[in-house]
Amino acid sequence: MKALRIVLLAVLVAILVPVAQADQIPSGDPVIKTGGGPPVRQDAVTVPASIITTTFSIESPSGTSPGTSPCVLIQGGIMTTSPLCRFQNDISQDGFGESISMLTFDAFGINPSTVTCGFLSASPFTQCGVDPLGTSGTEISFYDGLIPYGAEFSLDFAGFPKDYTFGTTASVSPDPGTLSLVIIGGLGVLIARRMRTASSQE
């Protein structure tokens, strides 16, 4: 009877230890994907987190977000949870909206030979690349596209360690829509000045 208990205990340990380890070790190689387009419905779950700075951090509590945990956006010490890892570009400088032309993620402690990047439906970018980051990590960049001011996009992280935080940089350029308004406004001012000058000379 005692021998049977020992055998059952050994079997139980053999089953539970790999399960506990599987919970801590990510399955598969790390991957980041971008996507776009607003969701069909807007509620507390699908409302995007607002990005207002060009440098910020994104944390994945499980290492796989939104698959098994939400994304957490960190900007200047303020944390915003995004259950579906949806974000909105609200970056502006000097009162003018900016378009995001490239997103770069710094993944320290992650071997670049294991990381891949890809695209979800309606991704705002068409190209991505993975490069070594010094001797201690990986840089993942998404480019050849644009996230206009006010537009939504999504991210997908899989296979990273638990509680992993990515340092993120958004490269920006003046939003085409905002830039056109500035040009039109400038032309209007020039025309008004010329008309005043012409009428004062008569």
C-alpha positions as CSV (number, residue, x, y, z in Angstrom):
1,M,0.0,0.0,0.0
2,K,2.8,2.4,0.9
3,A,4.6,1.6,-2.4
4,L,1.3,2.4,-4.3
5,R,1.1,5.8,-2.6
6,I,4.7,6.6,-3.5
7,V,4.1,5.6,-7.1
8,L,0.9,7.8,-7.2
9,L,2.8,10.7,-5.7
10,A,5.6,10.3,-8.3
11,V,3.0,10.3,-11.1
12,L,1.3,13.4,-9.7
13,V,4.6,15.3,-9.4
14,A,5.5,14.2,-13.0
15,I,2.2,15.7,-14.2
16,L,2.2,18.9,-12.2
17,V,5.8,20.1,-12.6
18,P,5.7,20.4,-16.4
19,V,2.3,22.1,-16.2
20,A,3.7,24.7,-13.7
21,Q,6.8,25.2,-15.9
22,A,4.7,25.5,-19.0
23,D,2.8,28.3,-17.3
24,Q,6.1,30.2,-16.8
25,I,7.9,29.5,-20.1
26,P,6.4,31.0,-23.2
27,S,5.4,28.5,-25.9
28,G,6.9,29.2,-29.3
29,D,9.2,32.0,-30.5
30,P,8.3,35.6,-29.6
31,V,6.3,37.5,-32.2
32,I,4.8,41.0,-32.5
33,K,2.1,41.9,-35.1
34,T,0.4,45.1,-36.0
35,G,-3.2,45.5,-37.2
36,G,-5.7,48.3,-37.8
37,G,-9.2,49.4,-38.3
38,P,-11.8,50.2,-35.6
39,P,-13.7,47.4,-34.0
40,V,-17.3,46.8,-35.1
41,R,-18.6,47.9,-31.6
42,Q,-17.4,50.4,-29.1
43,D,-17.7,49.6,-25.4
44,A,-15.5,49.6,-22.3
45,V,-13.5,46.6,-23.7
46,T,-12.9,47.9,-27.2
47,V,-12.3,51.6,-26.5
48,P,-8.6,52.2,-27.5
49,A,-6.0,53.5,-25.2
50,S,-4.8,57.0,-26.2
51,I,-1.2,57.4,-27.1
52,I,-0.1,61.1,-26.5
53,T,3.7,60.9,-26.5
54,T,6.3,59.7,-29.0
55,T,8.0,57.5,-26.4
56,F,6.1,55.2,-24.2
57,S,6.1,51.6,-22.8
58,I,3.7,48.7,-23.4
59,E,3.6,45.8,-20.8
60,S,2.2,42.3,-21.4
61,P,1.4,40.8,-18.0
62,S,1.3,37.2,-19.5
63,G,3.8,37.8,-22.3
64,T,0.9,37.0,-24.8
65,S,-1.4,40.0,-25.2
66,P,-4.3,40.2,-25.9
67,G,-4.3,36.4,-26.1
68,T,-4.1,35.7,-22.4
69,S,-3.8,39.2,-20.8
70,P,-4.5,42.8,-21.7
71,C,-1.9,45.3,-22.8
72,V,-0.9,48.0,-20.4
73,L,0.1,51.4,-21.9
74,I,2.6,53.4,-19.7
75,Q,3.1,57.1,-20.5
76,G,4.8,59.4,-18.0
77,G,3.9,57.2,-15.1
78,I,0.3,56.9,-16.1
79,M,-0.9,53.4,-16.8
80,T,-3.9,52.6,-19.1
81,T,-5.2,49.1,-19.6
82,S,-6.3,48.1,-23.1
83,P,-8.0,44.7,-22.9
84,L,-7.8,44.1,-26.7
85,C,-4.4,45.9,-27.2
86,R,-6.1,48.6,-29.2
87,F,-4.6,52.1,-29.4
88,Q,-5.4,55.5,-30.9
89,N,-2.8,58.0,-32.2
90,D,-3.4,61.2,-30.3
91,I,0.1,62.6,-30.6
92,S,0.2,66.3,-31.3
93,Q,3.0,68.9,-31.3
94,D,2.5,72.6,-31.1
95,G,-1.3,72.0,-31.4
96,F,-1.0,70.1,-34.7
97,G,-1.8,66.4,-35.0
98,E,1.1,64.0,-36.0
99,S,1.0,60.8,-38.1
100,I,3.0,57.8,-36.9
101,S,5.2,56.7,-39.8
102,M,7.2,54.0,-37.8
103,L,6.8,52.1,-34.6
104,T,9.9,50.7,-32.9
105,F,9.9,48.2,-30.0
106,D,13.0,47.6,-27.9
107,A,12.9,44.1,-26.4
108,F,15.9,43.9,-23.9
109,G,17.1,40.4,-23.0
110,I,15.4,38.8,-26.0
111,N,17.6,37.0,-28.6
112,P,16.9,38.6,-32.1
113,S,17.4,35.2,-33.8
114,T,14.2,34.0,-32.1
115,V,11.9,37.0,-32.8
116,T,9.6,37.5,-35.7
117,C,7.2,40.2,-36.8
118,G,4.0,40.2,-38.8
119,F,0.7,41.7,-39.7
120,L,-2.9,41.4,-38.6
121,S,-5.9,42.4,-40.7
122,A,-5.7,46.0,-42.0
123,S,-2.3,46.7,-40.6
124,P,-1.2,50.3,-41.1
125,F,2.3,49.1,-42.1
126,T,3.5,46.9,-44.9
127,Q,7.0,46.2,-43.8
128,C,8.7,45.1,-40.5
129,G,12.2,44.2,-39.4
130,V,14.0,42.6,-36.6
131,D,17.5,43.7,-35.6
132,P,20.0,43.2,-32.8
133,L,19.8,45.9,-30.1
134,G,23.4,46.3,-28.9
135,T,24.5,43.0,-27.3
136,S,21.5,42.7,-25.0
137,G,18.3,42.6,-27.0
138,T,16.2,43.0,-30.1
139,E,14.7,46.0,-32.0
140,I,11.5,45.3,-33.9
141,S,10.3,48.0,-36.3
142,F,7.2,48.5,-38.3
143,Y,7.3,50.9,-41.2
144,D,6.2,51.7,-44.8
145,G,2.8,53.0,-43.8
146,L,1.1,55.6,-41.7
147,I,-1.2,55.8,-38.7
148,P,-2.9,59.2,-39.2
149,Y,-3.7,61.5,-36.2
150,G,-6.9,60.1,-34.5
151,A,-6.7,56.7,-36.2
152,E,-6.8,53.4,-34.3
153,F,-4.5,50.4,-34.6
154,S,-3.9,47.2,-32.8
155,L,-0.9,45.2,-31.5
156,D,-0.5,41.5,-30.8
157,F,2.3,40.1,-28.6
158,A,3.0,36.3,-28.2
159,G,5.7,34.2,-26.6
160,F,7.4,36.8,-24.5
161,P,8.2,36.3,-20.7
162,K,5.6,37.2,-18.1
163,D,5.4,40.9,-17.2
164,Y,7.4,41.9,-20.2
165,T,7.7,45.6,-20.9
166,F,8.6,47.0,-24.4
167,G,10.2,50.4,-24.7
168,T,8.4,51.9,-27.7
169,T,9.1,54.9,-30.0
170,A,6.7,56.4,-32.5
171,S,8.4,58.3,-35.3
172,V,6.0,61.1,-36.4
173,S,5.5,63.5,-39.2
174,P,2.9,66.3,-39.6
175,D,-0.5,64.7,-40.4
176,P,-1.4,65.3,-44.0
177,G,-4.9,66.6,-43.1
178,T,-3.6,69.0,-40.5
179,L,-0.8,70.1,-42.8
180,S,-3.3,70.9,-45.6
181,L,-5.3,73.0,-43.1
182,V,-2.2,74.9,-42.1
183,I,-1.3,75.6,-45.8
184,I,-4.9,76.7,-46.6
185,G,-4.9,79.0,-43.6
186,G,-1.5,80.5,-44.6
187,L,-2.8,81.1,-48.1
188,G,-5.9,82.8,-46.7
189,V,-3.8,85.1,-44.6
190,L,-1.6,86.0,-47.6
191,I,-4.6,86.7,-49.8
192,A,-6.2,88.9,-47.1
193,R,-3.0,90.9,-46.7
194,R,-2.7,91.5,-50.5
195,M,-6.3,92.6,-50.7
196,R,-5.8,95.0,-47.8
197,T,-2.6,96.3,-49.4
198,A,-4.4,96.7,-52.8
199,S,-7.4,98.6,-51.3
200,S,-5.2,100.9,-49.2
201,Q,-3.3,101.9,-52.4
202,E,-6.4,102.9,-54.2
